[in-house]
Amino acid sequence: MRKRVRQELADLLELPLDISLDLPRVVVVGDLGVLISNHRGLIQYSPEEIVIGVGRGQISISGENLEIEEVSKEDMAVRGVIKSVEMNT
């Protein structure tokens, strides 16, 4: 119910849903990289898998030669050979 009210308010004020509902925004650039906005921090890191906290869950990025290219309070960029991106709630 609370989520629905927030969504209706976001629609009324023309706010992006990802910000108003505390959702991550994930942009996959082919198999070269992933940009995640509205993250909660790094949970696990290896060259084959990166796990990032988001809202009520996690995003797992699997691949080869994965590197965190950039990280800020709100955004994280991962590059490498991307094989899969999964969201776990």
C-alpha angles and dihedrals in degrees: 000000000000091000090053092052091050090049093050091048090049090051091049093050092038092237122157110263094225091062099039094046095039092243126153121245113220122192117187116198103203109280093319105081153336130229117201121191125192095027129162099215145282116307103173135007135190133136088259101042138024121187119196127188117235129175105298098353149013139272116219119201117193127189145093131301091004116183134176101239098181137000132185135160091279108017137053126185121200124189134187135082102324115209101167144357118201133180117211120190 
